[in-house]
Amino acid sequence: MSGENSIEQLKSLGDGRFEITFAIADDMLFDIDLQLQLFCVASGQELQSIHIRQAGWDVAWLPRGRYVAEVDAGSVTLPTTGARPKALLWDQTNNKPRLLSALESGTPITEGRIAVPDRLQKPSWSLRSLDGLALEDLSWNRGHDDWFFKHFDHAARVIVNLMLADNELLKGRVLDVGCGDGMTDLGVFLRCRPREFVGIDPSRRFDLLDEVAARNHIPDDWKRDPALRFEPFDANALPFDDDHFDVVLSWGSFEHIVGGYAQSLREIRRVLKPGGLLFAHPGLFYGEYGNHLGEFFDDPWIHLKLPPEELEKRVKATPPDYMDRGGEFASPDDYWQWYTELNPITVTDFEKELRDLGFEPWRVALRTSNLVEYTPELQQYGFEQLANTELYVSAWNRK
Ligand SMILES: C[S@@+](CC[C@H](N)C(=O)[O-])C[C@H]1O[C@@H](n2cnc3c(N)ncnc32)[C@H](O)[C@@H]1O
């Protein structure tokens, strides 16, 4: 399909309902919003302005194609002179909303009232594809239970929009250290379109990315883009020149680098340009998700309560409650091996290590547990260790 991202048609269906037909011409649009406005014909005053996002929709992306949204504008009293509807299509609504197209209907609506008079009616929306795409299958409709959503949508947005604030450096050269299956990388790459994006991970799980992306209805244009590539490199010995990258990312990987991550942090600093940005989300060993054994136990601090031999016995004897990991299934022995390799990262230590290396914190976000219940075995651990569940940091490389 060629052409523009545009609203093609806005039609009144009566009773306060409208149909908005729009076309997406780019491979994909991200963080989309649709808006319907109603203006008084006589005064030009805005009577109603409703957004699909306000109605609880999170349209994180749509691929190229044509779509129809139907909207019930909810309770609004129309002036006798009538109202003129206008539809607007936005993207990049997380940080930098961009108006892509707007269309005003030439025909005003003249019914005295467009919602049922004896009840309050909230705006509601529906969306369908005109090309047969099953929108219920898209990651943003499945939400946080879905592995692809957690990476392609959630992780990419935390990195790009929240922690790096859509910084221009994301258009330069970007490295992801410990990229795993590459879903987050694809999400960041398609959102930012950097000059170069390299994901590295010795596990080579990124080899499955083509298949996973196709299953998730991501248009395959990215496969032909040489700017994105994956390599099985080791974080401890990065085969890149000094000062090569503008941004280095690492999501959930520092805790997994066998033998500690001090060397990989030094390598990251070396390959990052002066003034470059680091984003890090290191797993916190003592926190709620710290043992990475959630598939086996409900008690998040069980690794701090049981003797190691007992923990091992239970892991190896329990069939894991498999979560969707993009189609990969590990054995209890694998889980145990990964557990024994974990680095016991804490917020305080990680901050000190970053500062000692010359990183200057820019943004920090911490998530904490709702409640930590101290048992005798936990008394030896501090509040900060147990209550912090997730740490996100962005920092400038000051050389
Ligand atoms: C929990 S996974 C996270 C992967 C990905 N970032 C994600 O969010 O799905 C941790 C990853 O760190 C990788 N890793 C471990 N040691 C590494 C090393 N020395 N160099 C690069 N990656 C490493 C593992 O192979 C694994 O894929």
The ligand as a MOL file (V3000), in Angstrom:
LIG
                    3D

  0  0  0     0  0            999 V3000
M  V30 BEGIN CTAB
M  V30 COUNTS 27 29 0 0 0
M  V30 BEGIN ATOM
M  V30 1 C 16.8570 -13.2850 31.4190 0
M  V30 2 S 17.6680 -13.1970 29.8910 0 CHG=1
M  V30 3 C 17.1710 -11.5930 29.3480 0
M  V30 4 C 17.1500 -11.5240 27.8650 0
M  V30 5 C 16.4650 -10.2880 27.2740 0
M  V30 6 N 17.1490 -9.0700 27.5890 0
M  V30 7 C 15.0080 -10.2560 27.6990 0
M  V30 8 O 14.5980 -9.2940 28.3490 0
M  V30 9 O 14.2640 -11.1740 27.3410 0 CHG=-1
M  V30 10 C 19.3870 -12.9790 30.2710 0
M  V30 11 C 20.2610 -13.0840 29.0470 0
M  V30 12 O 21.6070 -12.7420 29.3840 0
M  V30 13 C 22.4200 -13.4790 28.4960 0
M  V30 14 N 23.8150 -13.5100 28.9490 0
M  V30 15 C 24.3420 -14.2050 29.9690 0
M  V30 16 N 25.6780 -14.0340 29.9990 0
M  V30 17 C 25.9980 -13.2210 28.9650 0
M  V30 18 C 27.2170 -12.6960 28.4690 0
M  V30 19 N 28.3880 -12.9840 29.0490 0
M  V30 20 N 27.1900 -11.8960 27.3880 0
M  V30 21 C 26.0090 -11.6040 26.8000 0
M  V30 22 N 24.8260 -12.0690 27.2290 0
M  V30 23 C 24.8110 -12.8750 28.2940 0
M  V30 24 C 21.7630 -14.8450 28.5030 0
M  V30 25 O 22.1670 -15.6420 27.4090 0
M  V30 26 C 20.2990 -14.4870 28.4890 0
M  V30 27 O 19.7550 -14.4800 27.1830 0
M  V30 END ATOM
M  V30 BEGIN BOND
M  V30 1 1 1 2
M  V30 2 1 2 3
M  V30 3 1 2 10
M  V30 4 1 3 4
M  V30 5 1 4 5
M  V30 6 1 5 6
M  V30 7 1 5 7
M  V30 8 2 7 8
M  V30 9 1 7 9
M  V30 10 1 10 11
M  V30 11 1 11 12
M  V30 12 1 11 26
M  V30 13 1 12 13
M  V30 14 1 13 14
M  V30 15 1 13 24
M  V30 16 1 14 15
M  V30 17 1 14 23
M  V30 18 2 15 16
M  V30 19 1 16 17
M  V30 20 1 17 18
M  V30 21 2 17 23
M  V30 22 1 18 19
M  V30 23 2 18 20
M  V30 24 1 20 21
M  V30 25 2 21 22
M  V30 26 1 22 23
M  V30 27 1 24 25
M  V30 28 1 24 26
M  V30 29 1 26 27
M  V30 END BOND
M  V30 END CTAB
M  END
